[in-house]
Amino acid sequence: MVVLATKLYVEGDARQRSLDSLRSLVDNEVGDLDVEFELGVRHDDFPSVTIEGDDATVARNVLGEEFGEIVPDLEAGETYVGTLESWDDDGFVLDAGQGDGVRIPTDELGLGQGTASQIRERYGLVQHMPLEFVYGGDDESSRLAEEAQDRLYEWTRGNGRLNVNSATRAEVRATLNRAGHAQDYVTVERLGLLEQSVICTEDTDPPGLLASVGEYLPAELRCVVP
């Protein structure tokens, strides 16, 4: 079994649609392998994939590479993926399946000046989005991994983005198109199962796009302005 580092925190019909979306994503990744899989959701909203078949090991590795993996134990100095659960001026707390979460102090984010709350706003980070981190263990602070730092810095050098949570990639694309913004974005990049990043065209103003589509998306929306 592999536990995916993305959360399924919506309820009702949205939860079933999200499960269907995840099932399609998993099938796209491992459908050509000699395996059968079954989806489940843990008490902490992390989805699990039970895999059987001759290619089970390969399939688990593929899914872990694509989504990140929640593991039972963390080792100091190793890189893992957690979801952004909370923040304050002093740092981020990531959920890596370890109960109280992994705290990353502001000075270990590596994302420039300001409080952690200001940094979150600057980079348009939405709750529950996955982030790589290096676990510090008992003796050192955990820190944001270079992979995450590089990706977020790159966001500020592009055309701008609108980040969204609580919606699948298909739902975000349908909303943008229905609201008349089909020509205003390049693509919708999947960050997690329910966290998406709309990559704007060069002439699109991310705050203006947020104002236009916000009423159609019952979600948290944050802008990245280059």
N, C-alpha and C positions, 0 to 999 in steps of 0.2 A: 504494500500500500504506500502511496505517496500523498502527502498533505500539501496542497498548493498554497503558495504565499499570496493569496488574494482572497478577499472576504466576500461573503454573500449575506449582507446585512439588511436587505429589504424584505418586506413581508407581503402576504397576500398574492394576488395575481403577478405582481412584479417579481416575486421570488420564483415562481414557477417559470416565468419567461427567462429569468436569469439562469436557472438550472438548465433549461433547454439550450440557451446560448452556450453555456459552459460545455454541455454534452457535445455540441457541434464543434466547438474549438478543440476539445480533447480528441474527437474523432478525426478532425483534420490533421492532428499531429501524429496519431498512432494508428489510424485506420488502415494503413498499408502494411502494418506489422501483424504477425501471427499472435494476436492477443484478443481477449475479451475484457471489457472493463465495466465497472459499476460505480456510480457516483454516490457519495454520501456527504453530509454536512455535520461537522463537529459542533459541540455545544458552544464553542467560541466563534462560530460562523466561518471557520476555515473549511473549505471543501476537501474531501478525501476521495482518492481514486484507487479502488481495489482492482488490481490487474492480474490476470492469469493467462498463461500461454507460453509457447516456446520463446517468444521475444519479450517476455515480461520485464526483464532487466533493462533491455534497451529502451522499452517504452517508458519505464520509470525515469531513466536518465533524460530522455527527450522532454518529458513533462517538467522535470525539475529544472532543466535548462531554460525552458520557455516561460514558466511561471514563477520560478523560485520555489524552494521547498522549506516547509516548516519541519524542523527536526526536534527530537525529544530533549537533546542536551546541546548547549553551546560551549565551544572551546575558545579560550582566550587567543586572540590573534587571528582567528578565522573570520571569513566574510560570510554573512547571511543576508536574508531579505526579511524585512518586517514591514508592517503597514503603519502609516502615520495615524496614531490614535488621539493624541492630545499634544498641546504645546502651551508654553507660557514664556515670559520674558527670558527665562533661564535655560530653556532647551526644548527639545522634542522628546516625546515618548513613543517608541515604536512597539507594536505588538508582534512578537516573534513566537507566539505560542507558549510564553514562559510566565504566565500569570500576570504579575504586576507590570510587565513591560520592560523594555530596555531604554534607559534615559541617555540621551546624547546631549551634553552641555552645549551651550551656544558657541563656546570657543572651540568645540570639536566638530562643528558643522562644516567649517572650511568654505563658507559662502559669503565672506565679506563682512562689513561692519553692520552694527545694529543688533537689536535684541532678536531672539529666536522668532518672536511674533512678527517683527518687521521683516525678517528674512523670509518667513512663510508668505507674507503678502507680496514681497518683491518677486518671488519665483512662482507665484500662483499655485501654491501647493494646496490641494484639497484633502480633506480627511479621508483616511483609509488607503490612499495611494501607496503602492509598494516603493520602498527605498532600501538600497543596499547599505549595510553597515559592517564595521569591523568590531567584533565583541571584545570588550576590554577585560572581562573577568572580574575577579574580586579586587585586584590591585590597581587597575587603571580604568580610566573612563572609556566607554565605547565611543566610536567616532563614525561619522558618515564616510562611506567608502569613496574612493577616488572615482569609481564608475558613476556613482550618483552625482558627485560634485561636477564632473565633466559634462554629464548630460544636462544638468540644470544650468550651468554656465552657457552651454550651447543654446538653450532656449532663449536667452537674452540677446543672442546675436542674430536671431532669425527674423522672420516677418511679424512675429507676435503670435500669441496663442490664447485660447479660451479653454481652461481646464474645468472638467465637470465630474461630479460623482453621482452615485445612485442611478446610473443609467448604462445600458449596454451600448456598445459601439453602433449597432444597428438603430437603436432608439435615438441616439444623438444625431446620426446622419439623417434619419427620417424627419426629425424636428427641424433641423437646419433647412432642409429642402422644402418642407411644408411652410416654413416662415419666409420663404423667398430668398434664401441665402446660398443657393446652390453654387453661385459663381464667386462667393466670398471666402471660400476655404479650399485648401489644397487637398487635405485628407483629414480623417479622424484617426489619430494614433491611439491604440489601446495601451493604457498604462497598467490596468488591472482588469478584472472582469467587469467591474462597475465604475471604473475611473478612466476617463477618456481625455485626450488632449486634441482640441481642434486647431490645426495649423492654418493660420490665416493666409490669404494672399497678400501680396506686397501693398495693395491699396486698401486693405481692410483694417479698420480701427478696432482692436479687440474690445475696449470698453463700449464702443457703439454696438458691437455684435452682442455683447452681454446684455445691454439694455433692451435690445430688440427681441432676443430669444428667451430671456430670463423668465417671462411669464408662462412660457410653454414647458419649461423644465423644472419640475419640483426637486431641485438639486442644489448643491453648493456649487457656485461658479466663481472662478478666480481668473484674472487676466495676467498674462505675461506681456509686458510692453517693452520692446527692444529699445 
